Amino acid sequence: MVFERFSRGSTASHSGSGLGLALVAQQAQLHGGTASLENSPLGGARLVLRLPGPS
């Protein structure tokens, strides 16, 4: 769900939309790769972007 686009409702305290991770995932897929989130050994989350190497 974190890789899906979203927009905040009209009653939200801050305006905005969530495009960043959706665009990362889309571009990764277009280039034959993947984007995923993993637990970080330092705490929190880590974004892992995997792209294929040159052929």
N, C-alpha and C positions, 0 to 999 in steps of 0.2 A: 504494500500500500504506500510505502514511503516514496516509491518511484512513480507514482501516479500524480498527474496534474491536479491541483485543487485551487479553489478560491475561497476566501473567508466570507462568511455570511454578513449581512448588513448590520447585525447586532454585535459583531466582534469588536473588541476594544481597540484593535489595530487593523488597518486595512492591508491588503496585499494578496499575493497569490504564491503558490508553490510550484515553480517551474524548474528550479535548478537541478534537482536530482532526476526529474523526469527527462530533462534534456540530456543529461549525462547518459542515462540508460538508453535513450533513443539513439544517440550518436554511437555509443558502444555497439548496439545491435546493428546499425547501418554499416559498421566497419567489421562485422563478423565477430564481435566480442561480447563481453558481459560486464555488468556492473552489479555489485552485491555489497551488502553490509555484513560485517563480522564483528565479534567482540574483540576489542583491543586489549593486548596484554597490559597496557598502561591504564586501563579503565575506559569506559565509554564505548564508542563505536568507531569502526574504521571502514572507510570506503575502499573496496577492492575493484579496480578496473583492469580487466584482462582483454588484451587485444592480440590478434594473431601476428606472428612475426612475418617478415618478408618471405615470399615464396621463392 
